[in-house]
Structure formats: C-alpha cells, structure tokens
Amino acid sequence: MLLVGNQDASTLKNDEIFDYGVDAGTGSFMDKSAATALDQAMRANAEFYETLIAEMEKTYTHTWSWLDMKFGEGNLIAFSSGYGDGAYATYAGYNANGELCAVVTDFGVVPAN
C-alpha cells in the first residue's frame, strides 16, 4: 500500500486501508510540481475544470475516460474511478532494484476470488 506522511500500515486492521477520496467519479495521479501548476491554473481561471472535463471527454469509452496532461515538470493523469465516488487504496510496485515502477489504485471492480 502506498503511504504518505506518517501513515503506518501496521496500525491498520485486516479490513482497513489508507485511501484517497474520489469526488465526481474521477481519480488522479500527479507529482508535486504538477499539483502546484494545476493549483495555479485553477486559481487563475475558476472555470479551468471545464478544460479538464472536455479533454477527458475526448477519450470517453462506455463508462470510462482518462486524461494525460502536462503540468509544470510533470503530468496530471486523471481517470474514471470504478464505481465512482468513494475512498480507494493505492499500491506501489517496485522493480528488482527497489525503484518505483508502478502505481495502481484498486477501485474494487475486479472480484478478489
């Protein structure tokens, strides 16, 4: 499980997760530079979210859409979030050298069994 700040997975019970909240049925990944640039764009234009929605609509396929947009030194990756609004855990995958190589959010759409 991907952790931030002082989160400690050993403090969780078997059915608990650290998560991030999803609103408007859209999740996202971005680094700090992209978050800062996105914040600046949103402050400069309160309607900027409409640009993001329009870009996501360009990739729409039944029940799913996504966005990969350059912001600052990084990218904003946004995507439809499984069953919509809620709280979802994210997991990190590392290669044999211990380098981060995958980030996956579990939206609970694939059965565990």
N, C-alpha and C positions, 0 to 999 in steps of 0.2 A: 504494500500500500504506500502510495506517495504521501509523504508527511511534510508539513510546513511548521515553521516556528518551533515551539517546544512540544509538539504533539509526540506522544509515545504510544506506539501500537500495543505495547504490553499492558497498557491500562484499560484496553477495550475488553468487553465480554465477547463471547463467541458470536453473537448476533449483532454486534455493533461495528460501525465503520466511522472513519473520518471522511467527510464528504465535502462537496461544494454544492451550493444551491443553484438550481436552474429555474429561471423565470422566462416566460414567453416561449417555452419549449425549445430553447436554444442554449447549448453549451459552448464553451470556447477554451482554447489554449493560447497563451501568449507569454512572452517573456517581459521583464520589467520595462525595457525600452519601448516595446510595442504598447504596453499598458499606458505608459506616460504619453506617448504620441496619440493614442486613441483618446485619452482624457483631454488632451489639448484640443483635438478636433471636435470633441463633444462640447467643450466649453466655448469654442469659437462659433459653433453652429448647433443650436439646440435641436435642430431637425436632422442632424447628421445620421442618426439611426436609420432614417429612411433610405439613405445611400446604402447602408449595410443590408437592409431588407431587400432592396432592389437587386443588389449583387447576389444575394442568396437565392432569390427567385430565378436567376439565370441558370442555376444548376438543379432546379427542382425536378425531382422524380417522385412518383407517387409516395407520399408520406415522408420524404427525406430531401434535404438540401444541405449545401455546405458552402463555405467561403474560405478562400486563402488570399488575404490582402496584406500588402506590405505596409508596415507602420514603423517608423523610426528605423532602428537597426534590425528589427525582427519582423515577424508576421503575426497577424491575427488569424487564427484558424477557428472558424465557427461552424457549428453543425447542429442538425436536428437532434433532439435528445430522447431517443427511445420512446417512452410513454409520456413525454412532456415534462411539465414542471415537477420538481421534487428534489431530492438530495441523493447524490451519486458518488461512489468512491472511485478514485483514480489510482492506477497502479503503474509502477515504473519497471521497465525491463533493462537489464544490463548485459553487456556482452562479456566475453571471456576475459577482457582486460579491465573489467569493472567500470566501463564507460556507459553512460545512459544511452540507450539506443531505441527505446520505445516508451511511449506514454499512452495508456489506454484507460478510458472511462467505462465502467461497467454500468450500462443503462438497464440491466435486468431483462433484456429481450430474448436472450438465449437461455433456455432451461438448463439448470445445473445438472440434471440427470440425462 
